Amino acid sequence: MGDIRLHDLRHTMITYLLNDGANVFNVSKRAGHSNTKVTTEIYGQVNHAGGKLTAKHFEKFNPNDLVNNRSTSTIFIDVEEKE
């Protein structure tokens, strides 16, 4: 097995964090990138596991599971006229 460079470990850390669903802003700061664009351009490839994780986040928005707590009745405000 060849030598492992510190940069290789850094690349592995960033890739792992992004694929695990970590916030790109936080990963970018940890990596020391100047902005998130650098992070997404270098590490922005989506893998199968990352895509599944992203889809999993949207399961909470399933219309069959949502509870409508909003009132649809009209609200009237009774304002007394002052003379």
PDB file of N, CA, C and O in Angstrom:
ATOM      1  N   MET A   1       0.850  -1.173   0.000  1.00  0.00           N
ATOM      2  CA  MET A   1       0.000   0.000   0.000  1.00  0.00           C
ATOM      3  C   MET A   1       0.895   1.235   0.000  1.00  0.00           C
ATOM      4  O   MET A   1       1.914   1.275   0.691  1.00  0.00           O
ATOM      5  N   GLY A   2       0.507   2.236  -0.777  1.00  0.00           N
ATOM      6  CA  GLY A   2       1.312   3.445  -0.888  1.00  0.00           C
ATOM      7  C   GLY A   2       1.162   4.352   0.319  1.00  0.00           C
ATOM      8  O   GLY A   2       0.341   4.123   1.208  1.00  0.00           O
ATOM      9  N   ASP A   3       1.971   5.374   0.316  1.00  0.00           N
ATOM     10  CA  ASP A   3       1.903   6.357   1.389  1.00  0.00           C
ATOM     11  C   ASP A   3       0.603   7.146   1.303  1.00  0.00           C
ATOM     12  O   ASP A   3       0.115   7.445   0.213  1.00  0.00           O
ATOM     13  N   ILE A   4       0.057   7.474   2.450  1.00  0.00           N
ATOM     14  CA  ILE A   4      -1.137   8.309   2.508  1.00  0.00           C
ATOM     15  C   ILE A   4      -0.698   9.707   2.927  1.00  0.00           C
ATOM     16  O   ILE A   4      -0.083   9.904   3.975  1.00  0.00           O
ATOM     17  N   ARG A   5      -1.032  10.664   2.077  1.00  0.00           N
ATOM     18  CA  ARG A   5      -0.669  12.047   2.362  1.00  0.00           C
ATOM     19  C   ARG A   5      -1.751  12.706   3.215  1.00  0.00           C
ATOM     20  O   ARG A   5      -2.900  12.265   3.210  1.00  0.00           O
ATOM     21  N   LEU A   6      -1.395  13.743   3.936  1.00  0.00           N
ATOM     22  CA  LEU A   6      -2.347  14.497   4.738  1.00  0.00           C
ATOM     23  C   LEU A   6      -3.483  15.032   3.854  1.00  0.00           C
ATOM     24  O   LEU A   6      -4.644  15.046   4.264  1.00  0.00           O
ATOM     25  N   HIS A   7      -3.142  15.463   2.661  1.00  0.00           N
ATOM     26  CA  HIS A   7      -4.151  15.972   1.724  1.00  0.00           C
ATOM     27  C   HIS A   7      -5.166  14.882   1.362  1.00  0.00           C
ATOM     28  O   HIS A   7      -6.345  15.176   1.165  1.00  0.00           O
ATOM     29  N   ASP A   8      -4.719  13.643   1.273  1.00  0.00           N
ATOM     30  CA  ASP A   8      -5.638  12.534   0.976  1.00  0.00           C
ATOM     31  C   ASP A   8      -6.660  12.368   2.102  1.00  0.00           C
ATOM     32  O   ASP A   8      -7.840  12.127   1.848  1.00  0.00           O
ATOM     33  N   LEU A   9      -6.198  12.499   3.341  1.00  0.00           N
ATOM     34  CA  LEU A   9      -7.112  12.397   4.485  1.00  0.00           C
ATOM     35  C   LEU A   9      -8.097  13.560   4.494  1.00  0.00           C
ATOM     36  O   LEU A   9      -9.271  13.386   4.822  1.00  0.00           O
ATOM     37  N   ARG A  10      -7.623  14.726   4.137  1.00  0.00           N
ATOM     38  CA  ARG A  10      -8.484  15.912   4.062  1.00  0.00           C
ATOM     39  C   ARG A  10      -9.577  15.695   3.020  1.00  0.00           C
ATOM     40  O   ARG A  10     -10.750  15.974   3.273  1.00  0.00           O
ATOM     41  N   HIS A  11      -9.188  15.198   1.851  1.00  0.00           N
ATOM     42  CA  HIS A  11     -10.145  14.921   0.779  1.00  0.00           C
ATOM     43  C   HIS A  11     -11.177  13.884   1.236  1.00  0.00           C
ATOM     44  O   HIS A  11     -12.371  14.022   0.970  1.00  0.00           O
ATOM     45  N   THR A  12     -10.702  12.857   1.921  1.00  0.00           N
ATOM     46  CA  THR A  12     -11.602  11.819   2.429  1.00  0.00           C
ATOM     47  C   THR A  12     -12.585  12.400   3.431  1.00  0.00           C
ATOM     48  O   THR A  12     -13.772  12.078   3.387  1.00  0.00           O
ATOM     49  N   MET A  13     -12.106  13.256   4.341  1.00  0.00           N
ATOM     50  CA  MET A  13     -12.967  13.876   5.343  1.00  0.00           C
ATOM     51  C   MET A  13     -14.068  14.704   4.676  1.00  0.00           C
ATOM     52  O   MET A  13     -15.242  14.576   5.025  1.00  0.00           O
ATOM     53  N   ILE A  14     -13.694  15.541   3.730  1.00  0.00           N
ATOM     54  CA  ILE A  14     -14.668  16.413   3.071  1.00  0.00           C
ATOM     55  C   ILE A  14     -15.688  15.582   2.309  1.00  0.00           C
ATOM     56  O   ILE A  14     -16.889  15.834   2.400  1.00  0.00           O
ATOM     57  N   THR A  15     -15.221  14.602   1.563  1.00  0.00           N
ATOM     58  CA  THR A  15     -16.128  13.745   0.802  1.00  0.00           C
ATOM     59  C   THR A  15     -17.073  12.997   1.734  1.00  0.00           C
ATOM     60  O   THR A  15     -18.274  12.922   1.475  1.00  0.00           O
ATOM     61  N   TYR A  16     -16.539  12.451   2.806  1.00  0.00           N
ATOM     62  CA  TYR A  16     -17.366  11.725   3.774  1.00  0.00           C
ATOM     63  C   TYR A  16     -18.439  12.637   4.367  1.00  0.00           C
ATOM     64  O   TYR A  16     -19.612  12.268   4.405  1.00  0.00           O
ATOM     65  N   LEU A  17     -18.048  13.817   4.826  1.00  0.00           N
ATOM     66  CA  LEU A  17     -19.006  14.728   5.449  1.00  0.00           C
ATOM     67  C   LEU A  17     -20.121  15.123   4.484  1.00  0.00           C
ATOM     68  O   LEU A  17     -21.294  15.126   4.860  1.00  0.00           O
ATOM     69  N   LEU A  18     -19.765  15.454   3.250  1.00  0.00           N
ATOM     70  CA  LEU A  18     -20.781  15.845   2.267  1.00  0.00           C
ATOM     71  C   LEU A  18     -21.714  14.683   1.935  1.00  0.00           C
ATOM     72  O   LEU A  18     -22.927  14.867   1.828  1.00  0.00           O
ATOM     73  N   ASN A  19     -21.149  13.488   1.774  1.00  0.00           N
ATOM     74  CA  ASN A  19     -21.981  12.324   1.462  1.00  0.00           C
ATOM     75  C   ASN A  19     -22.844  11.895   2.638  1.00  0.00           C
ATOM     76  O   ASN A  19     -23.861  11.225   2.458  1.00  0.00           O
ATOM     77  N   ASP A  20     -22.435  12.285   3.847  1.00  0.00           N
ATOM     78  CA  ASP A  20     -23.209  11.952   5.031  1.00  0.00           C
ATOM     79  C   ASP A  20     -24.288  12.994   5.306  1.00  0.00           C
ATOM     80  O   ASP A  20     -25.052  12.861   6.262  1.00  0.00           O
ATOM     81  N   GLY A  21     -24.354  14.025   4.477  1.00  0.00           N
ATOM     82  CA  GLY A  21     -25.416  15.019   4.600  1.00  0.00           C
ATOM     83  C   GLY A  21     -25.054  16.244   5.416  1.00  0.00           C
ATOM     84  O   GLY A  21     -25.934  17.025   5.776  1.00  0.00           O
ATOM     85  N   ALA A  22     -23.776  16.427   5.714  1.00  0.00           N
ATOM     86  CA  ALA A  22     -23.364  17.612   6.471  1.00  0.00           C
ATOM     87  C   ALA A  22     -23.619  18.869   5.641  1.00  0.00           C
ATOM     88  O   ALA A  22     -23.577  18.834   4.412  1.00  0.00           O
ATOM     89  N   ASN A  23     -23.878  19.955   6.317  1.00  0.00           N
ATOM     90  CA  ASN A  23     -24.129  21.235   5.674  1.00  0.00           C
ATOM     91  C   ASN A  23     -22.885  21.684   4.914  1.00  0.00           C
ATOM     92  O   ASN A  23     -21.788  21.696   5.471  1.00  0.00           O
ATOM     93  N   VAL A  24     -23.051  22.052   3.646  1.00  0.00           N
ATOM     94  CA  VAL A  24     -21.910  22.411   2.799  1.00  0.00           C
ATOM     95  C   VAL A  24     -21.187  23.644   3.341  1.00  0.00           C
ATOM     96  O   VAL A  24     -19.969  23.752   3.193  1.00  0.00           O
ATOM     97  N   PHE A  25     -21.900  24.563   3.957  1.00  0.00           N
ATOM     98  CA  PHE A  25     -21.259  25.745   4.536  1.00  0.00           C
ATOM     99  C   PHE A  25     -20.295  25.336   5.647  1.00  0.00           C
ATOM    100  O   PHE A  25     -19.163  25.817   5.706  1.00  0.00           O
ATOM    101  N   ASN A  26     -20.752  24.448   6.523  1.00  0.00           N
ATOM    102  CA  ASN A  26     -19.897  24.000   7.630  1.00  0.00           C
ATOM    103  C   ASN A  26     -18.700  23.199   7.131  1.00  0.00           C
ATOM    104  O   ASN A  26     -17.592  23.349   7.646  1.00  0.00           O
ATOM    105  N   VAL A  27     -18.917  22.358   6.141  1.00  0.00           N
ATOM    106  CA  VAL A  27     -17.819  21.570   5.572  1.00  0.00           C
ATOM    107  C   VAL A  27     -16.804  22.499   4.909  1.00  0.00           C
ATOM    108  O   VAL A  27     -15.596  22.300   5.042  1.00  0.00           O
ATOM    109  N   SER A  28     -17.289  23.500   4.205  1.00  0.00           N
ATOM    110  CA  SER A  28     -16.415  24.451   3.535  1.00  0.00           C
ATOM    111  C   SER A  28     -15.536  25.191   4.529  1.00  0.00           C
ATOM    112  O   SER A  28     -14.343  25.385   4.294  1.00  0.00           O
ATOM    113  N   LYS A  29     -16.134  25.602   5.639  1.00  0.00           N
ATOM    114  CA  LYS A  29     -15.355  26.297   6.674  1.00  0.00           C
ATOM    115  C   LYS A  29     -14.315  25.368   7.292  1.00  0.00           C
ATOM    116  O   LYS A  29     -13.171  25.768   7.510  1.00  0.00           O
ATOM    117  N   ARG A  30     -14.711  24.129   7.572  1.00  0.00           N
ATOM    118  CA  ARG A  30     -13.783  23.150   8.160  1.00  0.00           C
ATOM    119  C   ARG A  30     -12.625  22.867   7.201  1.00  0.00           C
ATOM    120  O   ARG A  30     -11.489  22.665   7.632  1.00  0.00           O
ATOM    121  N   ALA A  31     -12.918  22.854   5.911  1.00  0.00           N
ATOM    122  CA  ALA A  31     -11.879  22.573   4.911  1.00  0.00           C
ATOM    123  C   ALA A  31     -10.967  23.781   4.677  1.00  0.00           C
ATOM    124  O   ALA A  31      -9.885  23.654   4.103  1.00  0.00           O
ATOM    125  N   GLY A  32     -11.419  24.948   5.128  1.00  0.00           N
ATOM    126  CA  GLY A  32     -10.619  26.151   4.928  1.00  0.00           C
ATOM    127  C   GLY A  32     -10.786  26.762   3.553  1.00  0.00           C
ATOM    128  O   GLY A  32      -9.944  27.544   3.110  1.00  0.00           O
ATOM    129  N   HIS A  33     -11.868  26.410   2.874  1.00  0.00           N
ATOM    130  CA  HIS A  33     -12.125  26.991   1.560  1.00  0.00           C
ATOM    131  C   HIS A  33     -12.608  28.426   1.720  1.00  0.00           C
ATOM    132  O   HIS A  33     -13.212  28.772   2.736  1.00  0.00           O
ATOM    133  N   SER A  34     -12.345  29.251   0.732  1.00  0.00           N
ATOM    134  CA  SER A  34     -12.725  30.661   0.805  1.00  0.00           C
ATOM    135  C   SER A  34     -14.233  30.858   0.731  1.00  0.00           C
ATOM    136  O   SER A  34     -14.757  31.839   1.259  1.00  0.00           O
ATOM    137  N   ASN A  35     -14.933  29.935   0.082  1.00  0.00           N
ATOM    138  CA  ASN A  35     -16.392  29.993   0.021  1.00  0.00           C
ATOM    139  C   ASN A  35     -16.942  28.618  -0.368  1.00  0.00           C
ATOM    140  O   ASN A  35     -16.183  27.716  -0.725  1.00  0.00           O
ATOM    141  N   THR A  36     -18.258  28.468  -0.296  1.00  0.00           N
ATOM    142  CA  THR A  36     -18.876  27.173  -0.573  1.00  0.00           C
ATOM    143  C   THR A  36     -18.776  26.790  -2.050  1.00  0.00           C
ATOM    144  O   THR A  36     -18.854  25.609  -2.388  1.00  0.00           O
ATOM    145  N   LYS A  37     -18.606  27.769  -2.923  1.00  0.00           N
ATOM    146  CA  LYS A  37     -18.477  27.466  -4.351  1.00  0.00           C
ATOM    147  C   LYS A  37     -17.245  26.591  -4.609  1.00  0.00           C
ATOM    148  O   LYS A  37     -17.287  25.668  -5.423  1.00  0.00           O
ATOM    149  N   VAL A  38     -16.163  26.890  -3.915  1.00  0.00           N
ATOM    150  CA  VAL A  38     -14.934  26.086  -4.059  1.00  0.00           C
ATOM    151  C   VAL A  38     -15.237  24.641  -3.654  1.00  0.00           C
ATOM    152  O   VAL A  38     -14.853  23.701  -4.350  1.00  0.00           O
ATOM    153  N   THR A  39     -15.922  24.476  -2.534  1.00  0.00           N
ATOM    154  CA  THR A  39     -16.243  23.134  -2.032  1.00  0.00           C
ATOM    155  C   THR A  39     -17.126  22.377  -3.009  1.00  0.00           C
ATOM    156  O   THR A  39     -16.860  21.217  -3.326  1.00  0.00           O
ATOM    157  N   THR A  40     -18.174  23.032  -3.485  1.00  0.00           N
ATOM    158  CA  THR A  40     -19.107  22.334  -4.376  1.00  0.00           C
ATOM    159  C   THR A  40     -18.516  22.053  -5.749  1.00  0.00           C
ATOM    160  O   THR A  40     -18.871  21.060  -6.385  1.00  0.00           O
ATOM    161  N   GLU A  41     -17.613  22.921  -6.215  1.00  0.00           N
ATOM    162  CA  GLU A  41     -16.997  22.658  -7.518  1.00  0.00           C
ATOM    163  C   GLU A  41     -16.020  21.489  -7.455  1.00  0.00           C
ATOM    164  O   GLU A  41     -15.891  20.730  -8.415  1.00  0.00           O
ATOM    165  N   ILE A  42     -15.338  21.347  -6.332  1.00  0.00           N
ATOM    166  CA  ILE A  42     -14.355  20.267  -6.208  1.00  0.00           C
ATOM    167  C   ILE A  42     -15.011  18.964  -5.765  1.00  0.00           C
ATOM    168  O   ILE A  42     -14.691  17.894  -6.283  1.00  0.00           O
ATOM    169  N   TYR A  43     -15.924  19.058  -4.809  1.00  0.00           N
ATOM    170  CA  TYR A  43     -16.497  17.868  -4.187  1.00  0.00           C
ATOM    171  C   TYR A  43     -17.984  17.712  -4.468  1.00  0.00           C
ATOM    172  O   TYR A  43     -18.660  16.940  -3.787  1.00  0.00           O
ATOM    173  N   GLY A  44     -18.499  18.420  -5.443  1.00  0.00           N
ATOM    174  CA  GLY A  44     -19.939  18.465  -5.679  1.00  0.00           C
ATOM    175  C   GLY A  44     -20.535  17.254  -6.361  1.00  0.00           C
ATOM    176  O   GLY A  44     -21.744  17.220  -6.590  1.00  0.00           O
ATOM    177  N   GLN A  45     -19.737  16.266  -6.692  1.00  0.00           N
ATOM    178  CA  GLN A  45     -20.294  15.087  -7.344  1.00  0.00           C
ATOM    179  C   GLN A  45     -21.232  14.360  -6.379  1.00  0.00           C
ATOM    180  O   GLN A  45     -20.935  14.215  -5.194  1.00  0.00           O
ATOM    181  N   VAL A  46     -22.344  13.916  -6.898  1.00  0.00           N
ATOM    182  CA  VAL A  46     -23.329  13.222  -6.066  1.00  0.00           C
ATOM    183  C   VAL A  46     -23.139  11.728  -6.242  1.00  0.00           C
ATOM    184  O   VAL A  46     -23.056  11.231  -7.365  1.00  0.00           O
ATOM    185  N   ASN A  47     -23.073  11.023  -5.137  1.00  0.00           N
ATOM    186  CA  ASN A  47     -22.998   9.571  -5.247  1.00  0.00           C
ATOM    187  C   ASN A  47     -24.349   8.969  -4.889  1.00  0.00           C
ATOM    188  O   ASN A  47     -25.259   9.684  -4.470  1.00  0.00           O
ATOM    189  N   HIS A  48     -24.479   7.697  -5.049  1.00  0.00           N
ATOM    190  CA  HIS A  48     -25.752   7.004  -4.822  1.00  0.00           C
ATOM    191  C   HIS A  48     -26.234   7.174  -3.385  1.00  0.00           C
ATOM    192  O   HIS A  48     -27.414   7.444  -3.159  1.00  0.00           O
ATOM    193  N   ALA A  49     -25.347   7.022  -2.421  1.00  0.00           N
ATOM    194  CA  ALA A  49     -25.729   7.149  -1.004  1.00  0.00           C
ATOM    195  C   ALA A  49     -26.151   8.572  -0.687  1.00  0.00           C
ATOM    196  O   ALA A  49     -27.128   8.782   0.033  1.00  0.00           O
ATOM    197  N   GLY A  50     -25.426   9.554  -1.216  1.00  0.00           N
ATOM    198  CA  GLY A  50     -25.772  10.951  -0.970  1.00  0.00           C
ATOM    199  C   GLY A  50     -27.126  11.313  -1.563  1.00  0.00           C
ATOM    200  O   GLY A  50     -27.895  12.057  -0.956  1.00  0.00           O
ATOM    201  N   GLY A  51     -27.415  10.791  -2.743  1.00  0.00           N
ATOM    202  CA  GLY A  51     -28.707  11.036  -3.376  1.00  0.00           C
ATOM    203  C   GLY A  51     -29.850  10.442  -2.577  1.00  0.00           C
ATOM    204  O   GLY A  51     -30.912  11.053  -2.459  1.00  0.00           O
ATOM    205  N   LYS A  52     -29.640   9.252  -2.025  1.00  0.00           N
ATOM    206  CA  LYS A  52     -30.669   8.628  -1.196  1.00  0.00           C
ATOM    207  C   LYS A  52     -30.905   9.434   0.080  1.00  0.00           C
ATOM    208  O   LYS A  52     -32.043   9.585   0.524  1.00  0.00           O
ATOM    209  N   LEU A  53     -29.829   9.947   0.662  1.00  0.00           N
ATOM    210  CA  LEU A  53     -29.953  10.737   1.882  1.00  0.00           C
ATOM    211  C   LEU A  53     -30.746  12.013   1.610  1.00  0.00           C
ATOM    212  O   LEU A  53     -31.593  12.409   2.412  1.00  0.00           O
ATOM    213  N   THR A  54     -30.470  12.647   0.486  1.00  0.00           N
ATOM    214  CA  THR A  54     -31.200  13.855   0.122  1.00  0.00           C
ATOM    215  C   THR A  54     -32.680  13.554  -0.063  1.00  0.00           C
ATOM    216  O   THR A  54     -33.528  14.313   0.406  1.00  0.00           O
ATOM    217  N   ALA A  55     -32.994  12.474  -0.731  1.00  0.00           N
ATOM    218  CA  ALA A  55     -34.392  12.089  -0.927  1.00  0.00           C
ATOM    219  C   ALA A  55     -35.074  11.798   0.405  1.00  0.00           C
ATOM    220  O   ALA A  55     -36.253  12.108   0.577  1.00  0.00           O
ATOM    221  N   LYS A  56     -34.354  11.214   1.334  1.00  0.00           N
ATOM    222  CA  LYS A  56     -34.899  10.883   2.651  1.00  0.00           C
ATOM    223  C   LYS A  56     -35.370  12.142   3.392  1.00  0.00           C
ATOM    224  O   LYS A  56     -36.363  12.101   4.118  1.00  0.00           O
ATOM    225  N   HIS A  57     -34.662  13.245   3.209  1.00  0.00           N
ATOM    226  CA  HIS A  57     -35.057  14.499   3.855  1.00  0.00           C
ATOM    227  C   HIS A  57     -36.460  14.943   3.423  1.00  0.00           C
ATOM    228  O   HIS A  57     -37.179  15.567   4.203  1.00  0.00           O
ATOM    229  N   PHE A  58     -36.845  14.628   2.199  1.00  0.00           N
ATOM    230  CA  PHE A  58     -38.131  15.071   1.687  1.00  0.00           C
ATOM    231  C   PHE A  58     -39.291  14.172   2.106  1.00  0.00           C
ATOM    232  O   PHE A  58     -40.451  14.519   1.882  1.00  0.00           O
ATOM    233  N   GLU A  59     -38.998  13.034   2.703  1.00  0.00           N
ATOM    234  CA  GLU A  59     -40.070  12.152   3.155  1.00  0.00           C
ATOM    235  C   GLU A  59     -40.950  12.823   4.198  1.00  0.00           C
ATOM    236  O   GLU A  59     -42.133  12.499   4.304  1.00  0.00           O
ATOM    237  N   LYS A  60     -40.396  13.751   4.967  1.00  0.00           N
ATOM    238  CA  LYS A  60     -41.189  14.426   5.990  1.00  0.00           C
ATOM    239  C   LYS A  60     -42.249  15.342   5.383  1.00  0.00           C
ATOM    240  O   LYS A  60     -43.141  15.806   6.093  1.00  0.00           O
ATOM    241  N   PHE A  61     -42.165  15.607   4.094  1.00  0.00           N
ATOM    242  CA  PHE A  61     -43.138  16.457   3.426  1.00  0.00           C
ATOM    243  C   PHE A  61     -44.216  15.659   2.694  1.00  0.00           C
ATOM    244  O   PHE A  61     -44.929  16.204   1.852  1.00  0.00           O
ATOM    245  N   ASN A  62     -44.331  14.394   3.009  1.00  0.00           N
ATOM    246  CA  ASN A  62     -45.356  13.549   2.393  1.00  0.00           C
ATOM    247  C   ASN A  62     -46.731  14.127   2.726  1.00  0.00           C
ATOM    248  O   ASN A  62     -47.070  14.248   3.903  1.00  0.00           O
ATOM    249  N   PRO A  63     -47.527  14.483   1.726  1.00  0.00           N
ATOM    250  CA  PRO A  63     -48.833  15.097   1.981  1.00  0.00           C
ATOM    251  C   PRO A  63     -49.748  14.230   2.846  1.00  0.00           C
ATOM    252  O   PRO A  63     -50.601  14.757   3.561  1.00  0.00           O
ATOM    253  N   ASN A  64     -49.582  12.922   2.790  1.00  0.00           N
ATOM    254  CA  ASN A  64     -50.436  12.038   3.587  1.00  0.00           C
ATOM    255  C   ASN A  64     -50.106  12.103   5.077  1.00  0.00           C
ATOM    256  O   ASN A  64     -50.920  11.709   5.912  1.00  0.00           O
ATOM    257  N   ASP A  65     -48.909  12.601   5.413  1.00  0.00           N
ATOM    258  CA  ASP A  65     -48.486  12.663   6.802  1.00  0.00           C
ATOM    259  C   ASP A  65     -48.640  14.052   7.423  1.00  0.00           C
ATOM    260  O   ASP A  65     -48.430  14.223   8.624  1.00  0.00           O
ATOM    261  N   LEU A  66     -49.003  15.038   6.611  1.00  0.00           N
ATOM    262  CA  LEU A  66     -49.096  16.400   7.118  1.00  0.00           C
ATOM    263  C   LEU A  66     -50.405  16.621   7.861  1.00  0.00           C
ATOM    264  O   LEU A  66     -51.442  16.070   7.491  1.00  0.00           O
ATOM    265  N   VAL A  67     -50.349  17.416   8.894  1.00  0.00           N
ATOM    266  CA  VAL A  67     -51.538  17.783   9.654  1.00  0.00           C
ATOM    267  C   VAL A  67     -51.797  19.258   9.395  1.00  0.00           C
ATOM    268  O   VAL A  67     -50.910  20.095   9.556  1.00  0.00           O
ATOM    269  N   ASN A  68     -53.026  19.565   8.990  1.00  0.00           N
ATOM    270  CA  ASN A  68     -53.373  20.952   8.708  1.00  0.00           C
ATOM    271  C   ASN A  68     -53.932  21.587   9.971  1.00  0.00           C
ATOM    272  O   ASN A  68     -55.072  21.333  10.359  1.00  0.00           O
ATOM    273  N   ASN A  69     -53.118  22.409  10.599  1.00  0.00           N
ATOM    274  CA  ASN A  69     -53.553  23.095  11.809  1.00  0.00           C
ATOM    275  C   ASN A  69     -54.005  24.522  11.523  1.00  0.00           C
ATOM    276  O   ASN A  69     -54.273  25.283  12.453  1.00  0.00           O
ATOM    277  N   ARG A  70     -54.090  24.878  10.302  1.00  0.00           N
ATOM    278  CA  ARG A  70     -54.479  26.239   9.950  1.00  0.00           C
ATOM    279  C   ARG A  70     -55.989  26.322   9.796  1.00  0.00           C
ATOM    280  O   ARG A  70     -56.629  25.422   9.251  1.00  0.00           O
ATOM    281  N   SER A  71     -56.523  27.387  10.272  1.00  0.00           N
ATOM    282  CA  SER A  71     -57.957  27.618  10.149  1.00  0.00           C
ATOM    283  C   SER A  71     -58.241  28.192   8.778  1.00  0.00           C
ATOM    284  O   SER A  71     -57.526  29.075   8.305  1.00  0.00           O
ATOM    285  N   THR A  72     -59.289  27.689   8.138  1.00  0.00           N
ATOM    286  CA  THR A  72     -59.677  28.224   6.838  1.00  0.00           C
ATOM    287  C   THR A  72     -60.894  29.130   6.964  1.00  0.00           C
ATOM    288  O   THR A  72     -61.384  29.666   5.971  1.00  0.00           O
ATOM    289  N   SER A  73     -61.377  29.299   8.192  1.00  0.00           N
ATOM    290  CA  SER A  73     -62.536  30.164   8.374  1.00  0.00           C
ATOM    291  C   SER A  73     -62.100  31.626   8.312  1.00  0.00           C
ATOM    292  O   SER A  73     -60.960  31.967   8.628  1.00  0.00           O
ATOM    293  N   THR A  74     -63.018  32.462   7.905  1.00  0.00           N
ATOM    294  CA  THR A  74     -62.740  33.878   7.765  1.00  0.00           C
ATOM    295  C   THR A  74     -62.632  34.528   9.141  1.00  0.00           C
ATOM    296  O   THR A  74     -63.388  34.207  10.059  1.00  0.00           O
ATOM    297  N   ILE A  75     -61.701  35.423   9.261  1.00  0.00           N
ATOM    298  CA  ILE A  75     -61.502  36.129  10.522  1.00  0.00           C
ATOM    299  C   ILE A  75     -62.052  37.547  10.356  1.00  0.00           C
ATOM    300  O   ILE A  75     -61.672  38.278   9.442  1.00  0.00           O
ATOM    301  N   PHE A  76     -62.957  37.912  11.266  1.00  0.00           N
ATOM    302  CA  PHE A  76     -63.520  39.255  11.238  1.00  0.00           C
ATOM    303  C   PHE A  76     -63.018  40.020  12.451  1.00  0.00           C
ATOM    304  O   PHE A  76     -62.980  39.491  13.562  1.00  0.00           O
ATOM    305  N   ILE A  77     -62.641  41.241  12.230  1.00  0.00           N
ATOM    306  CA  ILE A  77     -62.205  42.092  13.334  1.00  0.00           C
ATOM    307  C   ILE A  77     -63.268  43.155  13.518  1.00  0.00           C
ATOM    308  O   ILE A  77     -63.557  43.927  12.603  1.00  0.00           O
ATOM    309  N   ASP A  78     -63.845  43.189  14.703  1.00  0.00           N
ATOM    310  CA  ASP A  78     -64.895  44.145  15.002  1.00  0.00           C
ATOM    311  C   ASP A  78     -64.260  45.422  15.527  1.00  0.00           C
ATOM    312  O   ASP A  78     -63.689  45.442  16.617  1.00  0.00           O
ATOM    313  N   VAL A  79     -64.361  46.473  14.751  1.00  0.00           N
ATOM    314  CA  VAL A  79     -63.759  47.736  15.133  1.00  0.00           C
ATOM    315  C   VAL A  79     -64.882  48.715  15.469  1.00  0.00           C
ATOM    316  O   VAL A  79     -65.755  48.991  14.646  1.00  0.00           O
ATOM    317  N   GLU A  80     -64.839  49.226  16.685  1.00  0.00           N
ATOM    318  CA  GLU A  80     -65.845  50.201  17.089  1.00  0.00           C
ATOM    319  C   GLU A  80     -65.421  51.581  16.602  1.00  0.00           C
ATOM    320  O   GLU A  80     -64.259  51.975  16.698  1.00  0.00           O
ATOM    321  N   GLU A  81     -66.400  52.291  16.080  1.00  0.00           N
ATOM    322  CA  GLU A  81     -66.112  53.646  15.611  1.00  0.00           C
ATOM    323  C   GLU A  81     -66.091  54.592  16.799  1.00  0.00           C
ATOM    324  O   GLU A  81     -66.964  54.516  17.663  1.00  0.00           O
ATOM    325  N   LYS A  82     -65.113  55.479  16.856  1.00  0.00           N
ATOM    326  CA  LYS A  82     -65.018  56.462  17.926  1.00  0.00           C
ATOM    327  C   LYS A  82     -65.570  57.779  17.415  1.00  0.00           C
ATOM    328  O   LYS A  82     -65.311  58.178  16.279  1.00  0.00           O
ATOM    329  N   GLU A  83     -66.334  58.450  18.267  1.00  0.00           N
ATOM    330  CA  GLU A  83     -66.914  59.720  17.850  1.00  0.00           C
ATOM    331  C   GLU A  83     -66.090  60.873  18.306  1.00  0.00           C
ATOM    332  O   GLU A  83     -66.437  62.023  18.039  1.00  0.00           O
TER     333      GLU A  83
END
